[in-house]
């Protein structure tokens, strides 16, 4: 069955073809095709996953995709514990979100188009995680970027949505350039792009890899940093995170699937996949860890003051992705991927919960116009609470186990400053999650009358996926993560990274427990503060606090002016450069071309003059002469028969006279 | 006996009159008549040569009879053409029949 892994991406592809080509026929039945495709794909993935658990694996080329000289890239799939975990998370979460979308998007005019894009995204994401070489992975990588663009700009009539799509695409391009350059270097060093061949070749190529290249960094460090540039783009890390908050312009299921659960984790997956390379580059690992920790802290601060319900969750996603990179950076790849998996469940749940609230309030996204929705939306509020607790890291929910492992590994790796940043981020995580929860579901009722009139719990097609994801959020953490670092999950996936030669920092049981208690206390402190400030909805403390630290508050509220900074530095400056280059183009390049054109015209004029005057003149003169001669000759033909007769007679007479004069025949 | 030259001179005079008529008359039938005069001038010279030349054995007579027969046929055709002309042009004045002009 594990050989049938190609079915996993191909099934959604069938959905793409059906809905893409026959969307006008499937119309409002498009979800049936799309859900069936992803559902079957998830079923196949589940079977394969079970087989991998009992020991199966696969690394097989199906087809030679590119062959040029020595260069060859196959279409091939690699099934090992790492990719099978990713595959399972992607298909299961993807399937649930597809079901939810059928309810959320039910009256949208672009229904088949939406499901075509969603299925195309599933195809690309599965190609990304199942590929057995960098190039095929890059194909999936670009594919998910494309789908992200298409789905963020899904409501393209809205200027802000199409702008957000373009922004996401352009920012991702910067990262993609890094991945491309890294692939070039890998090809040059190893002569292959296949994961197994590259990682097996590390021993042989060590001398080359450790040779200093650019800026005194070793070659392997350069490769890893370039890969990480790609990861910061795709996974929304500093400094390329700016597209993700804007991506919330897309439909909410898209935010849940692409911008929370799957696509944005691609960068983490790639770093974990390239672990054998990163392990040789401590500098690169340190950069990954620092960027991750700083992003986790930085995004959490912004999330504390946002008022758009989806943007809070979006910044939370950036922050949680930061934790994953922190985990990778300190060598706890398995924990990072574990956090990726648990995060996929609870963040998808949070986004779908947001979607349910937005749906109930007829499109309202500003949390200042919500409140006391707990009774009206019982299922949504209950699952949202679970997800918030999980995100805040409360035992025994999903987020606790994975985040705690990452922080413990950071501490054990003696990165105390990064641990402090991560813990401060965790405090804010708990705070902003419960600020959101209390403001939306409890506190004061600020729903406007029009929306209140239509207020209703979402239909089962939306709440059932919520409940299933909620169940997973409650269960997956302790089921797979207990005891820490030795649970079911670690015994399964850990082998991949042990083979990669990851340096694990041993950590004593006592320290583990102490750190876990500290983390829990931090989370509870955050929740307590949020409860005190927002539970009743009329506590003046937050406003007073904001007043007291006005400068800081304004800075954070404006997201540190990063967007404005980028626009000023890159966009405006870039435009100026382009304008200058355009000037060169218009003046010099066009000038040369136009000059050549002008010269040709001038030469042609002279040539034409010669043609007209001389060649044509010669022909016309000849014609004139002949015409003139004919004009005088035609006068002879009078039409009077007697003239002819006279001429004939005279001629005969003349001939006779001449004949006689010459002797008359004698 | 009247010498041969007298006949030939008469024949030449008649031919000249016929030629002048054919060239100067405007009426188609007049032209036909002038041509008849030219025929007969030629006939006269044929007969004269036949009578006066020693080795002659009636060739001149036969030719004259041929010419008369051909002239009769020519007159019939000529008159038919004149009739055709008249039907088409409502005139038999050759000056006015000049469709073949440039």
Interface residues (C-beta under 8 A of the other chain):
Chain A: X634 X635 X637 X638 X639 X640 X641 X642 X645 X646 X649
Chain B: X19 X22 X23 X24 X31 X94 X95 X97 X98 X99 X100 X101 X102
